[in-house]
Structures are given as structure tokens and as C-alpha cells.
Amino acid sequence: MFSVGVFGNVLALIVLHKSPGEQKRKLFYRFVAGLTITDLVSTTSLSPLVIATYVNYFKWIDGIHVCKYFGFMMLFSGVATSIIVCLSVVESLISIRHPSLYHARLRKKHALYFLLSAWMVAVSVASLPLIGFGEIVQQYPFTWCFIDYYTNNKTDREYNCLFAFLELFMITVTVTCNCIVLYTLLRTKMRGLSGRKNSFTESRTFSGYSRRFAECQMAVLLIGITVVFNSCYLPLIVSALAKCTQCIPRDVIS
């Protein structure tokens, strides 16, 4: 799985680099590149530690410092991914519903600013447990580390709630924007079908079809990324939220 993850991310970066110039000028493709880089960094940083722990018969290697590093990278990759996915969906929504504003105000450099901001926020959130606001501990089956769900420390619980609510906010915005994008594309599709009955030229029809096809591709990709990310990360967020608010006592789960 480690090799597949690295190969897939490297292949995605190559494909993005080889994309036509018109596509690479869009913010969306830069967000996808940023998302790919984030996933590649987290995969190459975390997977070797998990593999080494399995090889070492589930005995953690090098103690608490490596565990804190593992937890930091887990938090960083999760927060950064959720923010970048959210930015990508918002960008797609603006480009579809407000194309004039999108082409007049947004430039390639803005994508870099947004990506750097996303990574800085992710580093800030992930660094808090390293300075005492939150706690990172080993998780069953003791091959990985993450925030302490069962802590009785008030400060650590507050951090868990901060993390959970931040992630839930990003997921809510992402899902809402995805629904609006789908609704807009479907409505445009229906208008296009009815409009073809009128006297449009072939070139205009082809141009509109090409543009809408590209928008549909972006929407499908974003929905796929959203579903995969939420399926993997949402259980951790729900667990953190449930336990930080003491909705589920420790003895019930353990």
C-alpha cells in the first residue's frame, strides 16, 4: 500500500505537470497539486513507521518523541487535506456560479497564497499538542499515535473539541458546496438540452459542451476526494467530538 500510495501521488503530479497550459492556469489544478503533495508527504512520513512497528511485532520504535511526531503528521495531513479540499470546492463553486468574478479577481498566485495559508494553519493546529495544549498517545493496536480521546485533562479536552469542530466545519462547507455545484451543473444541463432545440450554431454548442464537460470532471473528482477523505477521517473526528464532550464514557468503548 505504501508503494501504491507513493506511485499514485507521483503519477498524479506528473499528469498535472503535463496538463495543457490552459488547464494549469486554473486555481483548481494548483489545489489538486497541493493536495497531492500533502498526501505524498504524509504517506512517506508515516507509512515507514507503521511498517517498522509491524515488523517489530507491534512494539513501538524510539519512544514518545517518535509518537509525538507521528501524531503531529497525522493532525497536519488531516487538517491540511480538509482545508485544501474545502478551498477546491469553494473555487469550483465560484467558477461555475460566478464566472465573471472568478476570471476578473482570481489569479494563479492566489492559489499559492491559499495553499501556504492552509499549510500554516495545519502546522499551527498540529503543533498545539507539542506545547501542552492537547496530548498525543499511542492508539490500538499500538502501531500509530493520535490525540488522547479519553483524557480527563480539561485543556486536552478543549483541544480535542477545537480539532473536531474545525474539521466538522470544513466537512460541512465542503459537502454543502458540492451539493450546490451538482445542482448548478444539473440545472445548466437541463437548460442546455432544451436550448439545443433552438437555432444555436454548432461551434457554440461544442464550446459550451467542452466547458461543461470540464466542469463536470472537476465536480466528479472533488466528490470522489470528499467521499474518500470523509470515509477515512470522519470516524476519528466523531470519536474526538463524542469523547471531548463526554457523550461516550471510556468504559463503554474500551
KOLKOL-737472 format. One record per residue (C-alpha): residue number from 0; residue in one letter; x, y, z. Coordinates in nm, 4 decimals, always signed. Layout:
<rs>
{seq=NUM; type=A; X=X; Y=Y; Z=Z};
...
</rs>
This chain:
<rs>
{seq=0; type=M; X=+0.0000; Y=+0.0000; Z=+0.0000};
{seq=1; type=F; X=+0.2910; Y=+0.2326; Z=+0.0741};
{seq=2; type=S; X=+0.4370; Y=+0.1775; Z=-0.2729};
{seq=3; type=V; X=+0.0962; Y=+0.2221; Z=-0.4357};
{seq=4; type=G; X=+0.0380; Y=+0.5471; Z=-0.2456};
{seq=5; type=V; X=+0.3742; Y=+0.6939; Z=-0.3400};
{seq=6; type=F; X=+0.3435; Y=+0.5808; Z=-0.7024};
{seq=7; type=G; X=-0.0097; Y=+0.7178; Z=-0.7322};
{seq=8; type=N; X=+0.0848; Y=+1.0589; Z=-0.5945};
{seq=9; type=V; X=+0.3964; Y=+1.0864; Z=-0.8105};
{seq=10; type=L; X=+0.1944; Y=+0.9827; Z=-1.1157};
{seq=11; type=A; X=-0.0710; Y=+1.2432; Z=-1.0326};
{seq=12; type=L; X=+0.1945; Y=+1.5154; Z=-1.0110};
{seq=13; type=I; X=+0.3362; Y=+1.4093; Z=-1.3481};
{seq=14; type=V; X=-0.0093; Y=+1.4158; Z=-1.5076};
{seq=15; type=L; X=-0.0781; Y=+1.7604; Z=-1.3620};
{seq=16; type=H; X=+0.2578; Y=+1.8852; Z=-1.4891};
{seq=17; type=K; X=+0.1835; Y=+1.7509; Z=-1.8389};
{seq=18; type=S; X=-0.1648; Y=+1.9036; Z=-1.8489};
{seq=19; type=P; X=-0.2383; Y=+2.1650; Z=-2.1171};
{seq=20; type=G; X=-0.1390; Y=+2.5198; Z=-2.0317};
{seq=21; type=E; X=-0.4976; Y=+2.6431; Z=-2.0233};
{seq=22; type=Q; X=-0.5866; Y=+2.3903; Z=-1.7537};
{seq=23; type=K; X=-0.2765; Y=+2.4562; Z=-1.5447};
{seq=24; type=R; X=-0.3684; Y=+2.8235; Z=-1.5257};
{seq=25; type=K; X=-0.6782; Y=+2.7376; Z=-1.3237};
{seq=26; type=L; X=-0.6657; Y=+2.7524; Z=-0.9462};
{seq=27; type=F; X=-0.8312; Y=+2.4117; Z=-0.9265};
{seq=28; type=Y; X=-0.5320; Y=+2.2292; Z=-1.0721};
{seq=29; type=R; X=-0.2965; Y=+2.4026; Z=-0.8307};
{seq=30; type=F; X=-0.5181; Y=+2.2989; Z=-0.5415};
{seq=31; type=V; X=-0.5117; Y=+1.9395; Z=-0.6659};
{seq=32; type=A; X=-0.1321; Y=+1.9598; Z=-0.6897};
{seq=33; type=G; X=-0.1171; Y=+2.0934; Z=-0.3333};
{seq=34; type=L; X=-0.3451; Y=+1.8141; Z=-0.2166};
{seq=35; type=T; X=-0.1255; Y=+1.5567; Z=-0.3890};
{seq=36; type=I; X=+0.1907; Y=+1.6992; Z=-0.2326};
{seq=37; type=T; X=+0.0278; Y=+1.6944; Z=+0.1116};
{seq=38; type=D; X=-0.0738; Y=+1.3317; Z=+0.0734};
{seq=39; type=L; X=+0.2691; Y=+1.2353; Z=-0.0611};
{seq=40; type=V; X=+0.4456; Y=+1.3991; Z=+0.2344};
{seq=41; type=S; X=+0.2165; Y=+1.2322; Z=+0.4889};
{seq=42; type=T; X=+0.2459; Y=+0.8920; Z=+0.3196};
{seq=43; type=T; X=+0.6249; Y=+0.8978; Z=+0.3049};
{seq=44; type=S; X=+0.6443; Y=+1.0300; Z=+0.6627};
{seq=45; type=L; X=+0.4034; Y=+0.7905; Z=+0.8338};
{seq=46; type=S; X=+0.3894; Y=+0.4627; Z=+0.6429};
{seq=47; type=P; X=+0.7522; Y=+0.3587; Z=+0.7115};
{seq=48; type=L; X=+0.6910; Y=+0.3944; Z=+1.0871};
{seq=49; type=V; X=+0.3794; Y=+0.1777; Z=+1.0708};
{seq=50; type=I; X=+0.5617; Y=-0.0855; Z=+0.8650};
{seq=51; type=A; X=+0.8555; Y=-0.0826; Z=+1.1078};
{seq=52; type=T; X=+0.6192; Y=-0.1303; Z=+1.4028};
{seq=53; type=Y; X=+0.4519; Y=-0.4289; Z=+1.2367};
{seq=54; type=V; X=+0.7913; Y=-0.5804; Z=+1.1582};
{seq=55; type=N; X=+0.8918; Y=-0.5220; Z=+1.5226};
{seq=56; type=Y; X=+0.5942; Y=-0.7314; Z=+1.6430};
{seq=57; type=F; X=+0.3760; Y=-0.4308; Z=+1.7317};
{seq=58; type=K; X=+0.6421; Y=-0.2769; Z=+1.9564};
{seq=59; type=W; X=+0.6694; Y=+0.0967; Z=+1.9101};
{seq=60; type=I; X=+1.0082; Y=+0.2228; Z=+1.7999};
{seq=61; type=D; X=+1.2060; Y=+0.5009; Z=+1.9733};
{seq=62; type=G; X=+0.9503; Y=+0.6005; Z=+2.2332};
{seq=63; type=I; X=+0.7434; Y=+0.9095; Z=+2.2950};
{seq=64; type=H; X=+0.9244; Y=+1.1510; Z=+2.0626};
{seq=65; type=V; X=+0.8510; Y=+0.9454; Z=+1.7522};
{seq=66; type=C; X=+0.4930; Y=+0.9017; Z=+1.8753};
{seq=67; type=K; X=+0.4505; Y=+1.2784; Z=+1.9035};
{seq=68; type=Y; X=+0.5989; Y=+1.3203; Z=+1.5571};
{seq=69; type=F; X=+0.3540; Y=+1.0617; Z=+1.4208};
{seq=70; type=G; X=+0.0605; Y=+1.2386; Z=+1.5860};
{seq=71; type=F; X=+0.1784; Y=+1.5751; Z=+1.4549};
{seq=72; type=M; X=+0.1940; Y=+1.4435; Z=+1.0978};
{seq=73; type=M; X=-0.1488; Y=+1.2795; Z=+1.1319};
{seq=74; type=L; X=-0.3011; Y=+1.6051; Z=+1.2527};
{seq=75; type=F; X=-0.1172; Y=+1.8120; Z=+0.9929};
{seq=76; type=S; X=-0.2191; Y=+1.5921; Z=+0.6991};
{seq=77; type=G; X=-0.5799; Y=+1.5699; Z=+0.8168};
{seq=78; type=V; X=-0.6275; Y=+1.9423; Z=+0.8750};
{seq=79; type=A; X=-0.4363; Y=+2.0438; Z=+0.5610};
{seq=80; type=T; X=-0.6290; Y=+1.7985; Z=+0.3442};
{seq=81; type=S; X=-0.9673; Y=+1.9118; Z=+0.4748};
{seq=82; type=I; X=-0.8810; Y=+2.2795; Z=+0.4189};
{seq=83; type=I; X=-0.7452; Y=+2.2246; Z=+0.0668};
{seq=84; type=V; X=-1.0447; Y=+2.0113; Z=-0.0320};
{seq=85; type=C; X=-1.2742; Y=+2.2819; Z=+0.1051};
{seq=86; type=L; X=-1.0853; Y=+2.5502; Z=-0.0893};
{seq=87; type=S; X=-1.1091; Y=+2.3424; Z=-0.4072};
{seq=88; type=V; X=-1.4838; Y=+2.3028; Z=-0.3738};
{seq=89; type=V; X=-1.5359; Y=+2.6725; Z=-0.2991};
{seq=90; type=E; X=-1.3188; Y=+2.7592; Z=-0.6015};
{seq=91; type=S; X=-1.5260; Y=+2.5266; Z=-0.8192};
{seq=92; type=L; X=-1.8472; Y=+2.6816; Z=-0.6890};
{seq=93; type=I; X=-1.7296; Y=+3.0358; Z=-0.7656};
{seq=94; type=S; X=-1.6075; Y=+2.9424; Z=-1.1148};
{seq=95; type=I; X=-1.9423; Y=+2.7825; Z=-1.2031};
{seq=96; type=R; X=-2.1879; Y=+3.0234; Z=-1.0427};
{seq=97; type=H; X=-1.9899; Y=+3.3484; Z=-1.0738};
{seq=98; type=P; X=-1.7562; Y=+3.3067; Z=-1.3739};
{seq=99; type=S; X=-1.7134; Y=+3.6814; Z=-1.4300};
{seq=100; type=L; X=-1.5955; Y=+3.7370; Z=-1.0731};
{seq=101; type=Y; X=-1.3758; Y=+3.4282; Z=-1.0934};
{seq=102; type=H; X=-1.1912; Y=+3.5345; Z=-1.4088};
{seq=103; type=A; X=-1.1679; Y=+3.9002; Z=-1.3055};
{seq=104; type=R; X=-1.0407; Y=+3.8635; Z=-0.9498};
{seq=105; type=L; X=-0.8709; Y=+3.5257; Z=-0.9024};
{seq=106; type=R; X=-0.5207; Y=+3.4589; Z=-1.0352};
{seq=107; type=K; X=-0.2667; Y=+3.1767; Z=-1.0172};
{seq=108; type=K; X=-0.0806; Y=+3.3499; Z=-0.7361};
{seq=109; type=H; X=-0.3913; Y=+3.3350; Z=-0.5179};
{seq=110; type=A; X=-0.3778; Y=+2.9551; Z=-0.5242};
{seq=111; type=L; X=-0.0257; Y=+2.9661; Z=-0.3791};
{seq=112; type=Y; X=-0.1378; Y=+3.2090; Z=-0.1075};
{seq=113; type=F; X=-0.4308; Y=+2.9854; Z=-0.0180};
{seq=114; type=L; X=-0.2150; Y=+2.6715; Z=-0.0115};
{seq=115; type=L; X=+0.0509; Y=+2.8329; Z=+0.2075};
{seq=116; type=S; X=-0.2219; Y=+2.9570; Z=+0.4420};
{seq=117; type=A; X=-0.3751; Y=+2.6089; Z=+0.4599};
{seq=118; type=W; X=-0.0404; Y=+2.4509; Z=+0.5431};
{seq=119; type=M; X=+0.0358; Y=+2.7191; Z=+0.8040};
{seq=120; type=V; X=-0.2999; Y=+2.6670; Z=+0.9752};
{seq=121; type=A; X=-0.2449; Y=+2.2901; Z=+0.9695};
{seq=122; type=V; X=+0.1035; Y=+2.3266; Z=+1.1216};
{seq=123; type=S; X=-0.0349; Y=+2.5577; Z=+1.3913};
{seq=124; type=V; X=-0.3169; Y=+2.3205; Z=+1.4873};
{seq=125; type=A; X=-0.0894; Y=+2.0150; Z=+1.4799};
{seq=126; type=S; X=+0.1777; Y=+2.1891; Z=+1.6896};
{seq=127; type=L; X=-0.0500; Y=+2.2700; Z=+1.9833};
{seq=128; type=P; X=-0.0178; Y=+1.9233; Z=+2.1474};
{seq=129; type=L; X=+0.3607; Y=+1.9607; Z=+2.1305};
{seq=130; type=I; X=+0.3448; Y=+2.2669; Z=+2.3572};
{seq=131; type=G; X=+0.0973; Y=+2.1254; Z=+2.6085};
{seq=132; type=F; X=-0.2422; Y=+2.2126; Z=+2.4591};
{seq=133; type=G; X=-0.3588; Y=+1.8602; Z=+2.3817};
{seq=134; type=E; X=-0.1972; Y=+1.5205; Z=+2.4207};
{seq=135; type=I; X=-0.0759; Y=+1.2619; Z=+2.1691};
{seq=136; type=V; X=-0.0738; Y=+0.8965; Z=+2.2741};
{seq=137; type=Q; X=-0.0474; Y=+0.5534; Z=+2.1139};
{seq=138; type=Q; X=-0.3655; Y=+0.4091; Z=+1.9687};
{seq=139; type=Y; X=-0.4731; Y=+0.0461; Z=+1.9385};
{seq=140; type=P; X=-0.3199; Y=-0.1768; Z=+1.8041};
{seq=141; type=F; X=-0.0262; Y=+0.0420; Z=+1.9111};
{seq=142; type=T; X=+0.1034; Y=+0.0958; Z=+1.5585};
{seq=143; type=W; X=+0.0048; Y=+0.4626; Z=+1.5362};
{seq=144; type=C; X=-0.0397; Y=+0.7733; Z=+1.7518};
{seq=145; type=F; X=-0.3105; Y=+1.0366; Z=+1.7676};
{seq=146; type=I; X=-0.4808; Y=+1.2685; Z=+2.0160};
{seq=147; type=D; X=-0.5857; Y=+1.1209; Z=+2.3504};
{seq=148; type=Y; X=-0.9593; Y=+1.0600; Z=+2.3244};
{seq=149; type=Y; X=-1.0012; Y=+0.9536; Z=+2.6867};
{seq=150; type=T; X=-0.8134; Y=+1.2308; Z=+2.8627};
{seq=151; type=N; X=-0.9582; Y=+1.3798; Z=+3.1804};
{seq=152; type=N; X=-0.7461; Y=+1.6911; Z=+3.1439};
{seq=153; type=K; X=-0.9629; Y=+1.9943; Z=+3.0704};
{seq=154; type=T; X=-0.7066; Y=+2.1578; Z=+2.8419};
{seq=155; type=D; X=-0.6610; Y=+1.8407; Z=+2.6382};
{seq=156; type=R; X=-1.0384; Y=+1.8012; Z=+2.6026};
{seq=157; type=E; X=-1.0656; Y=+2.1599; Z=+2.4831};
{seq=158; type=Y; X=-0.8064; Y=+2.0894; Z=+2.2163};
{seq=159; type=N; X=-0.9948; Y=+1.7773; Z=+2.1070};
{seq=160; type=C; X=-1.3115; Y=+1.9842; Z=+2.0741};
{seq=161; type=L; X=-1.1278; Y=+2.2558; Z=+1.8809};
{seq=162; type=F; X=-0.9887; Y=+1.9992; Z=+1.6396};
{seq=163; type=A; X=-1.3211; Y=+1.8171; Z=+1.5983};
{seq=164; type=F; X=-1.5291; Y=+2.1317; Z=+1.5430};
{seq=165; type=L; X=-1.2745; Y=+2.2718; Z=+1.2963};
{seq=166; type=E; X=-1.2840; Y=+1.9533; Z=+1.0918};
{seq=167; type=L; X=-1.6633; Y=+1.9282; Z=+1.1079};
{seq=168; type=F; X=-1.6913; Y=+2.2877; Z=+0.9881};
{seq=169; type=M; X=-1.4667; Y=+2.2132; Z=+0.6895};
{seq=170; type=I; X=-1.6606; Y=+1.8983; Z=+0.6054};
{seq=171; type=T; X=-1.9949; Y=+2.0808; Z=+0.6315};
{seq=172; type=V; X=-1.8786; Y=+2.3593; Z=+0.3991};
{seq=173; type=T; X=-1.7345; Y=+2.1047; Z=+0.1553};
{seq=174; type=V; X=-2.0490; Y=+1.8921; Z=+0.1387};
{seq=175; type=T; X=-2.2751; Y=+2.1977; Z=+0.1099};
{seq=176; type=C; X=-2.0706; Y=+2.3476; Z=-0.1744};
{seq=177; type=N; X=-2.0578; Y=+2.0115; Z=-0.3516};
{seq=178; type=C; X=-2.4368; Y=+1.9904; Z=-0.3408};
{seq=179; type=I; X=-2.4700; Y=+2.3436; Z=-0.4805};
{seq=180; type=V; X=-2.2215; Y=+2.2647; Z=-0.7592};
{seq=181; type=L; X=-2.4109; Y=+1.9480; Z=-0.8533};
{seq=182; type=Y; X=-2.7421; Y=+2.1326; Z=-0.8527};
{seq=183; type=T; X=-2.5985; Y=+2.4096; Z=-1.0714};
{seq=184; type=L; X=-2.4492; Y=+2.1648; Z=-1.3218};
{seq=185; type=L; X=-2.7707; Y=+1.9639; Z=-1.3448};
{seq=186; type=R; X=-2.9785; Y=+2.2784; Z=-1.3926};
{seq=187; type=T; X=-2.7388; Y=+2.4018; Z=-1.6619};
{seq=188; type=K; X=-2.7517; Y=+2.0615; Z=-1.8289};
{seq=189; type=M; X=-3.1305; Y=+2.0725; Z=-1.8445};
{seq=190; type=R; X=-3.1239; Y=+2.4235; Z=-1.9866};
{seq=191; type=G; X=-2.8681; Y=+2.3133; Z=-2.2447};
{seq=192; type=L; X=-3.0850; Y=+2.0234; Z=-2.3555};
{seq=193; type=S; X=-3.3837; Y=+2.2500; Z=-2.4017};
{seq=194; type=G; X=-3.1695; Y=+2.5172; Z=-2.5681};
{seq=195; type=R; X=-3.0426; Y=+2.2794; Z=-2.8334};
{seq=196; type=K; X=-3.3904; Y=+2.2695; Z=-2.9777};
{seq=197; type=N; X=-3.3400; Y=+2.6321; Z=-3.0781};
{seq=198; type=S; X=-3.1131; Y=+2.7687; Z=-3.3531};
{seq=199; type=F; X=-2.7653; Y=+2.7552; Z=-3.1939};
{seq=200; type=T; X=-2.4570; Y=+2.7251; Z=-3.4087};
{seq=201; type=E; X=-2.2511; Y=+2.4085; Z=-3.3916};
{seq=202; type=S; X=-1.9398; Y=+2.5916; Z=-3.2707};
{seq=203; type=R; X=-2.1189; Y=+2.7488; Z=-2.9767};
{seq=204; type=T; X=-2.2741; Y=+2.4172; Z=-2.8843};
{seq=205; type=F; X=-1.9355; Y=+2.2428; Z=-2.8951};
{seq=206; type=S; X=-1.7697; Y=+2.5210; Z=-2.6955};
{seq=207; type=G; X=-2.0366; Y=+2.5102; Z=-2.4283};
{seq=208; type=Y; X=-2.0236; Y=+2.1321; Z=-2.4191};
{seq=209; type=S; X=-1.6451; Y=+2.1306; Z=-2.3738};
{seq=210; type=R; X=-1.6592; Y=+2.3819; Z=-2.0921};
{seq=211; type=R; X=-1.9386; Y=+2.1994; Z=-1.9111};
{seq=212; type=F; X=-1.7638; Y=+1.8671; Z=-1.9573};
{seq=213; type=A; X=-1.4527; Y=+2.0086; Z=-1.7875};
{seq=214; type=E; X=-1.6672; Y=+2.1425; Z=-1.5038};
{seq=215; type=C; X=-1.8319; Y=+1.8026; Z=-1.4622};
{seq=216; type=Q; X=-1.4889; Y=+1.6396; Z=-1.4465};
{seq=217; type=M; X=-1.3864; Y=+1.8763; Z=-1.1679};
{seq=218; type=A; X=-1.7089; Y=+1.8124; Z=-0.9782};
{seq=219; type=V; X=-1.6751; Y=+1.4332; Z=-1.0040};
{seq=220; type=L; X=-1.3123; Y=+1.4485; Z=-0.8881};
{seq=221; type=L; X=-1.3997; Y=+1.6693; Z=-0.5917};
{seq=222; type=I; X=-1.6894; Y=+1.4489; Z=-0.4890};
{seq=223; type=G; X=-1.4663; Y=+1.1419; Z=-0.5087};
{seq=224; type=I; X=-1.1974; Y=+1.3083; Z=-0.2964};
{seq=225; type=T; X=-1.4586; Y=+1.4247; Z=-0.0457};
{seq=226; type=V; X=-1.6140; Y=+1.0793; Z=-0.0099};
{seq=227; type=V; X=-1.2786; Y=+0.9029; Z=+0.0313};
{seq=228; type=F; X=-1.1413; Y=+1.1571; Z=+0.2780};
{seq=229; type=N; X=-1.4581; Y=+1.1688; Z=+0.4881};
{seq=230; type=S; X=-1.4836; Y=+0.7896; Z=+0.4947};
{seq=231; type=C; X=-1.1301; Y=+0.7632; Z=+0.6332};
{seq=232; type=Y; X=-1.1181; Y=+1.0655; Z=+0.8628};
{seq=233; type=L; X=-1.4739; Y=+1.1237; Z=+0.9827};
{seq=234; type=P; X=-1.4694; Y=+0.8334; Z=+1.2356};
{seq=235; type=L; X=-1.1693; Y=+0.9936; Z=+1.4079};
{seq=236; type=I; X=-1.3440; Y=+1.3302; Z=+1.4169};
{seq=237; type=V; X=-1.6692; Y=+1.1861; Z=+1.5537};
{seq=238; type=S; X=-1.4771; Y=+0.9916; Z=+1.8187};
{seq=239; type=A; X=-1.2864; Y=+1.3027; Z=+1.9241};
{seq=240; type=L; X=-1.6066; Y=+1.5081; Z=+1.9408};
{seq=241; type=A; X=-1.8039; Y=+1.2428; Z=+2.1299};
{seq=242; type=K; X=-1.5361; Y=+1.1913; Z=+2.3905};
{seq=243; type=C; X=-1.4344; Y=+1.5536; Z=+2.4367};
{seq=244; type=T; X=-1.7984; Y=+1.6368; Z=+2.5135};
{seq=245; type=Q; X=-1.8216; Y=+1.3232; Z=+2.7305};
{seq=246; type=C; X=-2.1097; Y=+1.1852; Z=+2.5261};
{seq=247; type=I; X=-1.9465; Y=+0.8420; Z=+2.5357};
{seq=248; type=P; X=-1.7700; Y=+0.7336; Z=+2.8547};
{seq=249; type=R; X=-1.4411; Y=+0.5489; Z=+2.8284};
{seq=250; type=D; X=-1.5633; Y=+0.2240; Z=+2.9828};
{seq=251; type=V; X=-1.8387; Y=+0.1929; Z=+2.7208};
{seq=252; type=I; X=-1.5912; Y=+0.1988; Z=+2.4312};
{seq=253; type=S; X=-1.2982; Y=+0.0186; Z=+2.5869};
</rs>
